[in-house]
Amino acid sequence: MTSKIPSNWHNCATCTCWCGWTSTDFFRQWVEYETHGTGRCAGGVYNGVETPGLSSCYKWEQRYR
């Protein structure tokens, strides 16, 4: 199952450090991610930990601009 969130929300699914599955619309305004899946953090506060797409931390960097 997937969900969509705006690409400027400060969540793992929109962060450059998150290695989970994501997809965007043509204009990169919305990010689609797996609701029940997790992705490994690669450089944020949760470095090396599996986190859900709606998690967040203070090291967030926007992936889609």
N, C-alpha and C positions, 0 to 999 in steps of 0.2 A: 504494500500500500504506500502511496506517495502523498505528500502534502506540498503546498506552495507557500512561500513567504516572500516579502519584498527583498530585493537584493541588498538594500542598505540596512537591514536589521542586523543588530550585533549578536548573531548566533553562530554556532560552529558551522552550520551548513553554508554560510556565506563567507566564511573566513579562508584565507589563503593557507592556513596551517592544517585545515581539516581534510583528511584523505577519504572521506566517505563518498558515496555516489551522489552526484548532483547533475542537474541539467537546467538550462535557462531558456527563456523565450527569445525571440529574435532581437528585441531591444535591450535585453539583459536587465529588465526591471523586476522580474520574478525568478526565483530559484525553486526548483522542484527537487525534493530529496526523499529518501526512503524513511517513512515514519517509524517503522519498527526496527530499522537497521542502525548500526553504529559505524563510526569511522575513527581511525586512529589519528590522534593529534600529533602533528609533526613540527613542534616548535613553540606552541603556546604554553599556557600554565599547566595544561594536562599532558605535556609532552610524553608520547609513548603510550598513552592510555586510550582505550576505546571509549568514545563519548557519543551520545545521541546528537542529532542535528540541532535540537533546540537548546543545547547547553551553551554557555557563554563564559568569557573571561575578559580580563582587562587588556590582554595582548591581541585582541581582535584586529585583523587587517582585512579590509574589503577585497574580496576576490574578483567580483564582477563590477566593472565601472562603466 
